[in-house]
Every structure is written in structure tokens, then in C-alpha cells.
Amino acid sequence: MGDLNGSSDTSPEAAYGLDYDVLIIGAGLSGIYTLISMKKLGLRARVIERGSGPGGVWFWNRYPGARLDSESYTYMFTFSQEVLDEWDWKEHFSAQEDTLRYINFVIDKHNIRPDIQLNTEVKSARYDEVNRSWTLADQNGNYLSSRFLINCLGPLTSPTLPNIPGVADFRGEAYHTSRWPQDHLVSFEGKRVGIIGTGATGIQIIQEVAKTAGQLTVFQRTANWTAPLRNSTISPDEMNAIRADYPEIIRKCKSTPMGFMYEPDPRNALDIPEKEREELWETHYNMRGLIKWVANFKDIFTNQEANDLYSNWMANKIRARVNDPVIAEKLIPKTHGFGTRRVPLETGYYELFNRANVKLVDLNDTPIKRITATGVETTVDHIELDILIYATGFDALTGSYEEIDYYGEGGVALKDLWKDGPLTYLGFMSPNFPNMFNILGPHQGTGNIPHAIEYAVRYVARFVEYLTEANMTYVVPDQKGVEQWTEHVFDCTKGLLSANVNSWMTGYNSNKKGKAQRRVVRYFGGLVRFRERCEDVAADNYRHFVMK
């Protein structure tokens, strides 16, 4: 077998045994921890990564303003006491470059860099029924084989461009935020800049571009709720205090539905007097982080009347920050309530629209007709631009799986198996795809990403250890398990307002053919319930997994 770099026989038929016990696709947080875990089991493991460096989403998303919106000391690994003791966070919400530095720190502390193969894009993965193994093929036609395949592709890694004519025609500088250039600094000084998209990424980069651009035009199709980040630096004394509190921080993150330090208020907003209700909201509003979202009254997420109360309260905050009442109303979401989509955080975002060099174009009033060689043509005028930035998001959760041709038992293509929506058991495996595990894939518990990753990787590592010790070389979920899990995933959406909103969390993407409709691709049951379900399966000798 070849090493995917062509240093030896690259024929997939060269039966010299398997190259590895485990191959891992993706060198983001999940791939890194999976590699560490597999090596601790004494298995031969290797990560295959298409980028020129590790880090996953934090390697690719280098756009100005990229940073965490969960507290740095909750967005971290907890498995390594050495890393916990030695790493110092600089800010409460770490910037991209420091988060990437943290990831590389973890890699070097565990001496796994030699086991990460970069600049290698997996084009296909095919299951060999005779040898019960997987064979990967890269962009150069080289091959690697392994007993187990673990996909660590990430939920937000497949960028999408808007479905607008003329995207390829623009002759100025054009960038997608998740493919920001690594080799040179993009200057906005005095430039005419256009940004399409006002989701989490758009909100972050708009705040940076507005500082120096001669003219910034923001093209907004759907307004999104956002709330103050309230970031600040962390002094050495404060870092020591945070480190001393790590056991409690970690305990909270492990015990809350979304893996953050906060959990929903057990009371209902509709049961609380208005004055008391709004006092809590004001307190949260003035605090840092996602507490405004995840620690709200519990009925905010399930009762439209309660959600309307909070959404209207937040809308008044926006109106107070934007001078032009017409612009303020355009910035207030009308299609979804607060918290029914992933809530991004901001620093002075709304005040930017009071600046003379920032213009908002509401695409509901004046749609884009086409991108031209020199700018953007709307139904009203032509806006000349020097730089055009696409903050248009990702083909979330399933898109990264569609970029690789997976073939399972009987030559079944994963794209065909999932054409009407993902089919999984516990989100970890799919029928017809033996020995292939997914980390943070569709139908798997998620929330605060590192905490979700840690549990998923530990579960898979325990399972692989169980199989290895029993000399089993084959595992796949049975049909009953898949059906029951799919039913459970659907049941978890019932009663949630977020399940009735178009967003990446409900599989909606108007820029991708066939995806301009809601699909159940995300697990809405929370991390605690997800862990309970998975542990129940493990305790019952991995019920509904066929092993041999």
C-alpha cells in the first residue's frame, strides 16, 4: 500500500497488509483528540488533512475579527492536566490566532505532529468486504488502508457561495471568509468593500472592516439576533483564579444541556412578573458571553409567547443603539425569535450602522441581480467595489461528507443512503458502512464543541478498545437500532421553536440545490441526554451493533 504521498506501491490491490489500524480524516479538534486516544490504545493511527496545517475551523477561518464566542476556558480540552496547568488564555474570548496557537500547543505536548499528514485531500473511501478494511484514495491517486475509519470532518467546513449570477465575473479582490488568504494581509484602508452575509461570521468581519474601509456596503438578506460579547483581557492573577476554578467550570460544562457554564433558568418567563423578568434580562445583557441565550427562562425555547416577550425586549435594545429608526427595524429579525438560531455575539455591531462609511442594503427590498466585473448590481443601482467578501456560511453537517465519495458494503454510496436525510445509530455509525465512525457528525450530540468532541471520542475509543480486545474486525449498526435512533432524533425536535426555523441547524441552505428545505440533521436532545442514551447502549454490550 502507498502512503498517500506516493513513496511506495500505490496500487489498492497490493495486498501487503493494512497500513494502519485507524485512519482519521481531519486535523481539527476532533481529529487531534481521536489521534491521541487511538495512540494511547497502542494502535497505529494517522490523521489525513487537506490543509497545510492542523486546526480545522481555526486553521481555515483566518478572517479579520474571527474569535470565540464561548469563554476560552470552556472552549478547551479537559483530558490533559498538563495542558490545563500550562496554558494561559489571553482573553475571555480568544482570537483565532491564539486559539490556533492553543491547538498546536496541544499537538506538541502530545508529540503527535509526525502522525498528521498535511496537504492530502481524501477523494474517496471504499470498504473492502473481504479484508474488512477501508481504503482511502487522495487527490493524486495514492492509497492508504486501515481496519477502522474515523471521520473528523467538522460540522462547518464546507463553504458555500451565494446562488447569485456572476460570482466568477468580479475582477476585484474576492474572498470567502473560510478561505481567507494565509500568505498576505488584506488591506481595507480607503477601499470600497462589500460584504454579503450577516450571520455569525459576517457580524464578526463587518466589525473589523468598518474600522478602516473607505466605504463598507453590507448586503443583508436575513437579519440575525446578536448580543454583546463584552470581551476583555485576562490578567495573570485572573488566569490563576480561573485555573483554580477549572474543576467547577468543567463540572458545569459536563452537566448542562449545551455544554456551557450556564443552563436554562428552570422557571417560565410567563410565570414571572414583568419587572422581575426584565431585571434578569438586564443582568444577563450586561454580562459577558452566551448567558443571554443559554441561561434564559426555559419556556423561551418552547413557547412562542414567551419568546416574543424576550425578542421584543432585545429589539428595543437594538432600537436604542441605532440612530436611524428605519435602519434599526431592518436590523431586527422578523423571521425568527431570539435564540431559535445559533446566537452570535458582537462588540459595537449595531453602532457601526451610525457611521457615514457603512451602508446597509436590505436584499428583501432591493435584491441582488448579479455580480459584475466591478461590483454588485441590485434592482435599484450598481455598487462599485474594490473588495467583495462572501460571509455566506457552510453546507453544514452533511456537506463535508458529500465532498468525499464513500462506498460501503455492496458498493452502497453514502450520498445515496443519506439522500433523504442522514441515517445513523447514535450519530456514530451508519448502516452498510462497517468500521466507519463519525465524530460530531449528523444526529450526534453537540453544543459547546470541545466538550461534545471529548465525549464522542472517548465513546468511540472505548468501543474500538472493546472490539480490539475481543478480536472483532467488523462492526455495523443493525436496522432496528438505526430506526429507533432516527425516531428519537426526530422526537427531540418536538416542541422546540428552533425546529421550525430555517437555519443551518435545521439543514436549510438556500445556496445548495436540494437543501432549501428543513431536514433533521442535528441532535436537539442536549449533551446530557445524548450521553445517557449512549451509555445505556454501551452498558448493554453495545446493543444494536452487529459485531464479528
GUPA-653897 format. One record per residue (C-alpha): residue in one letter; y, x, z. Coordinates in steps of 0.1 Angstrom, whole numbers, padded with zeros to 4 digits, always signed. Layout:
aYXZ...
//
This chain:
m+0000+0000+0000g+0036+0011-0006d+0063+0014+0020l+0088-0008+0001n+0107+0023-0009g+0080+0033-0034s+0069+0065-0017s+0032+0057-0023d+0010+0034-0043t+0029+0001-0047s+0001-0020-0061p-0006-0050-0040e-0043-0047-0049a-0046-0012-0034a-0069-0021-0005y-0063+0007+0019g-0060-0015+0049l-0029-0032+0063d+0003-0011+0066y+0014-0028+0098d+0002-0052+0124v+0035-0070+0123l+0063-0072+0097i+0096-0086+0107i+0123-0098+0083g+0158-0094+0096a+0175-0069+0118g+0198-0093+0137l+0194-0101+0174s+0161-0118+0170g+0146-0091+0148i+0157-0064+0172y+0141-0081+0202t+0110-0090+0183l+0105-0054+0172i+0110-0042+0208s+0085-0068+0220m+0058-0060+0194k+0060-0023+0201k+0056-0030+0238l+0023-0046+0229g+0013-0014+0212l+0014-0030+0178r+0025-0013+0146a+0057-0031+0137r+0085-0027+0113v+0117-0046+0105i+0128-0051+0069e+0166-0057+0065r+0185-0062+0033g+0218-0049+0047s+0229-0013+0050g+0230-0017+0088p+0214-0037+0116g+0233-0065+0134g+0226-0096+0114v+0255-0121+0115w+0276-0094+0133f+0270-0069+0106w+0279-0093+0077n+0308-0112+0093r+0335-0085+0095y+0364-0107+0085p+0396-0103+0105g+0395-0123+0137a+0357-0126+0140r+0347-0128+0176l+0325-0146+0201d+0335-0180+0214s+0309-0178+0242e+0316-0155+0271s+0305-0119+0262y+0285-0117+0294t+0265-0148+0284y+0260-0137+0248m+0237-0108+0256f+0202-0098+0261t+0188-0101+0297f+0154-0083+0292s+0167-0048+0298q+0181-0039+0332e+0192-0006+0318v+0214-0022+0292l+0228-0047+0318d+0237-0018+0341e+0253+0005+0315w+0270-0018+0290d+0307-0027+0297w+0323-0056+0279k+0360-0050+0270e+0370-0087+0266h+0358-0120+0279f+0352-0129+0242s+0341-0098+0224a+0354-0090+0189q+0330-0085+0161e+0332-0047+0161d+0324-0045+0198t+0296-0070+0195l+0281-0049+0167r+0285-0018+0189y+0266-0036+0217i+0237-0044+0193n+0235-0007+0182f+0236+0003+0218v+0205-0018+0225i+0188-0004+0194d+0193+0032+0205k+0184+0026+0242h+0150+0014+0230n+0146+0040+0203i+0137+0016+0175r+0161+0027+0148p+0133+0046+0130d+0114+0013+0127i+0142-0006+0110q+0141-0003+0072l+0175-0010+0056n+0187-0018+0021t+0155-0037+0014e+0156-0073+0003v+0124-0092+0006k+0119-0113-0026s+0085-0128-0019a+0059-0131+0009r+0024-0141-0001y-0006-0149+0022d-0039-0133+0014e-0067-0157+0024v-0094-0131+0021n-0078-0105+0043r-0059-0129+0065s-0027-0109+0059w+0007-0111+0044t+0021-0090+0015l+0059-0087+0011a+0075-0076-0022d+0110-0062-0023q+0137-0061-0050n+0122-0030-0066g+0087-0043-0068n+0074-0023-0038y+0049-0038-0013l+0040-0039+0024s+0012-0057+0042s+0006-0069+0077r-0015-0092+0098f+0015-0111+0112l+0048-0120+0096i+0077-0129+0118n+0108-0144+0101c+0141-0135+0120l+0164-0147+0093g+0190-0164+0114p+0204-0199+0111l+0238-0189+0095t+0230-0162+0070s+0230-0177+0035p+0267-0181+0024t+0278-0209+0002l+0308-0211-0022p+0326-0244-0028n+0314-0266-0055i+0347-0262-0075p+0350-0253-0112g+0364-0218-0119v+0353-0199-0089a+0344-0169-0111d+0377-0171-0130f+0400-0158-0103r+0414-0124-0112g+0430-0115-0078e+0411-0104-0047a+0384-0129-0037y+0363-0127-0006h+0337-0148+0012t+0341-0143+0049s+0305-0134+0055r+0306-0108+0027w+0338-0090+0039p+0341-0055+0024q+0330-0027+0047d+0345+0001+0027h+0382-0007+0027l+0408-0026+0047v+0422-0057+0031s+0459-0059+0035f+0477-0093+0036e+0511-0078+0040g+0536-0098+0020k+0507-0113-0001r+0502-0149-0013v+0469-0158+0004g+0448-0189+0001i+0420-0198+0025i+0396-0226+0016g+0378-0240+0047t+0388-0248+0083g+0355-0246+0101a+0349-0220+0129t+0353-0191+0105g+0383-0205+0088i+0401-0211+0121q+0395-0175+0132i+0406-0158+0100i+0436-0181+0095q+0450-0170+0128e+0449-0133+0117v+0461-0137+0081a+0491-0158+0091k+0505-0128+0111t+0513-0107+0080a+0509-0128+0049g+0540-0135+0028q+0527-0170+0022l+0494-0185+0035t+0481-0217+0020v+0453-0234+0040f+0431-0257+0019q+0416-0283+0043r+0390-0309+0033t+0378-0318+0068a+0399-0312+0099n+0379-0298+0128w+0384-0301+0165t+0392-0268+0182a+0404-0259+0217p+0420-0229+0234l+0398-0198+0237r+0420-0181+0264n+0407-0147+0259s+0417-0116+0279t+0406-0081+0285i+0382-0072+0313s+0393-0045+0337p+0367-0020+0352d+0369-0038+0386e+0364-0072+0369m+0334-0058+0349n+0318-0046+0381a+0322-0080+0396i+0307-0097+0366r+0278-0073+0367a+0272-0080+0403d+0271-0117+0394y+0246-0112+0365p+0217-0128+0383e+0236-0160+0389i+0251-0160+0354i+0216-0156+0339r+0201-0182+0361k+0227-0207+0350c+0222-0199+0313k+0185-0203+0317s+0188-0237+0334t+0213-0255+0312p+0206-0276+0281m+0226-0254+0257g+0221-0220+0275f+0257-0216+0286m+0271-0212+0322y+0281-0248+0321e+0262-0281+0319p+0274-0317+0314d+0291-0335+0342p+0264-0359+0354r+0290-0387+0357n+0300-0411+0329a+0336-0409+0317l+0337-0447+0316d+0329-0449+0353i+0357-0426+0364p+0393-0437+0370e+0417-0426+0342k+0437-0403+0365e+0407-0385+0378r+0391-0383+0344e+0422-0367+0328e+0426-0343+0357l+0392-0329+0350w+0400-0327+0313e+0433-0309+0320t+0415-0284+0343h+0389-0277+0317y+0416-0274+0290n+0433-0246+0309m+0401-0227+0315r+0386-0202+0291g+0357-0209+0268l+0335-0238+0258i+0337-0256+0291k+0359-0282+0274w+0329-0291+0253v+0296-0285+0271a+0308-0294+0307n+0322-0328+0298f+0311-0361+0311k+0276-0368+0299d+0285-0401+0280i+0310-0382+0258f+0279-0372+0237t+0263-0406+0235n+0289-0433+0239q+0315-0439+0212e+0340-0455+0236a+0338-0425+0260n+0341-0401+0231d+0371-0419+0217l+0388-0415+0251y+0384-0378+0251s+0391-0374+0214n+0424-0393+0218w+0433-0371+0248m+0426-0340+0227a+0445-0354+0198n+0476-0357+0219k+0473-0320+0228i+0474-0312+0191r+0504-0335+0186a+0523-0317+0213r+0517-0283+0197v+0526-0291+0161n+0562-0298+0153d+0558-0319+0121p+0540-0352+0131v+0527-0356+0095i+0510-0322+0097a+0497-0329+0132e+0479-0360+0120k+0463-0341+0091l+0450-0315+0116i+0434-0342+0138p+0399-0351+0127k+0394-0387+0116t+0357-0385+0106h+0341-0373+0138g+0348-0373+0175f+0353-0342+0197g+0321-0323+0204t+0299-0341+0178r+0302-0309+0157r+0300-0274+0170v+0334-0268+0186p+0352-0236+0176l+0378-0221+0198e+0413-0208+0189t+0443-0188+0200g+0476-0204+0188y+0459-0220+0158y+0480-0252+0158e+0513-0234+0163l+0507-0215+0131f+0515-0246+0112n+0550-0245+0126r+0556-0212+0107a+0575-0211+0075n+0549-0189+0058v+0520-0213+0065k+0514-0244+0043l+0486-0269+0048v+0471-0286+0017d+0451-0317+0026l+0424-0319+0000n+0419-0356+0007d+0454-0362-0006t+0456-0335-0032p+0421-0324-0043i+0415-0290-0060k+0409-0295-0097r+0398-0259-0104i+0402-0223-0095t+0422-0204-0122a+0427-0168-0130t+0459-0167-0109g+0454-0193-0082v+0443-0228-0073e+0452-0259-0094t+0454-0291-0074t+0461-0326-0086v+0497-0320-0078d+0506-0284-0087h+0493-0249-0093i+0495-0225-0063e+0498-0188-0073l+0477-0165-0052d+0471-0128-0048i+0441-0132-0025l+0416-0161-0022i+0393-0163+0008y+0363-0186+0010a+0356-0197+0046t+0331-0222+0032g+0302-0215+0056f+0265-0213+0050d+0234-0231+0038a+0224-0234+0074l+0190-0232+0090t+0169-0236+0058g+0190-0217+0033s+0177-0183+0042y+0141-0194+0038e+0149-0206+0003e+0161-0172-0007i+0125-0158-0003d+0095-0171-0022y+0069-0178+0005y+0034-0187-0006g+0008-0198+0019e-0028-0209+0018g-0038-0223-0016g-0006-0209-0031v+0015-0236-0014a+0052-0227-0017l+0073-0232+0014k+0101-0246-0007d+0077-0274-0018l+0064-0280+0017w+0099-0284+0030k+0115-0301+0001d+0120-0334+0021g+0128-0315+0053p+0112-0288+0074l+0076-0294+0087t+0069-0273+0118y+0050-0271+0150l+0073-0262+0179g+0096-0248+0153f+0075-0216+0153m+0050-0222+0125s+0044-0244+0095p+0011-0259+0081n-0005-0239+0053f+0013-0207+0065p-0011-0189+0088n+0000-0159+0109m+0037-0166+0100f+0061-0172+0128n+0098-0182+0127i+0124-0172+0153l+0154-0195+0156g+0143-0215+0125p+0144-0252+0119h+0132-0276+0146q+0134-0248+0172g+0154-0249+0205t+0188-0234+0202g+0222-0233+0218n+0235-0200+0232i+0219-0178+0206p+0207-0148+0226h+0191-0169+0253a+0174-0191+0227i+0162-0159+0210e+0148-0143+0241y+0126-0173+0249a+0114-0177+0214v+0105-0141+0210r+0087-0139+0244y+0067-0170+0234v+0056-0155+0201a+0049-0122+0217r+0027-0138+0243f+0009-0157+0216v+0004-0126+0195e-0010-0108+0225y-0033-0137+0232l-0046-0136+0197t-0050-0099+0196e-0069-0097+0228a-0092-0124+0216n-0098-0105+0183m-0085-0135+0164t-0069-0128+0130y-0059-0163+0120v-0036-0190+0135v-0020-0221+0119p-0009-0254+0134d-0030-0285+0127q-0017-0316+0110k-0016-0337+0142g+0005-0311+0160v+0030-0309+0132e+0032-0347+0130q+0037-0351+0168w+0064-0323+0169t+0083-0337+0139e+0083-0371+0156h+0096-0355+0188v+0123-0337+0169f+0134-0370+0154d+0133-0388+0187c+0156-0362+0203t+0184-0372+0179k+0183-0409+0190g+0214-0420+0209l+0234-0388+0201l+0267-0393+0183s+0263-0358+0167a+0232-0371+0148n+0255-0395+0129v+0280-0368+0117n+0280-0347+0086s+0277-0311+0097w+0255-0280+0093m+0237-0291+0124t+0225-0322+0107g+0216-0303+0075y+0246-0316+0055n+0261-0293+0029s+0281-0308+0000n+0282-0274-0017k+0244-0273-0022k+0226-0295-0047g+0203-0320-0029k+0218-0313+0005a+0248-0337+0005q+0228-0359+0030r+0218-0357+0066r+0185-0342+0075v+0169-0335+0108v+0167-0297+0107r+0179-0288+0142y+0163-0294+0176f+0186-0316+0196g+0165-0318+0228g+0181-0288+0245l+0167-0255+0256v+0152-0267+0289r+0132-0295+0273f+0121-0272+0244r+0108-0246+0269e+0089-0272+0288r+0072-0285+0257c+0062-0250+0245e+0049-0240+0279d+0028-0272+0281v+0012-0262+0248a+0005-0227+0259a-0010-0238+0292d-0034-0260+0272n-0048-0230+0253y-0022-0234+0226r-0030-0270+0218h-0029-0280+0181f-0031-0244+0169v-0062-0236+0149m-0074-0200+0157k-0103-0179+0144
//
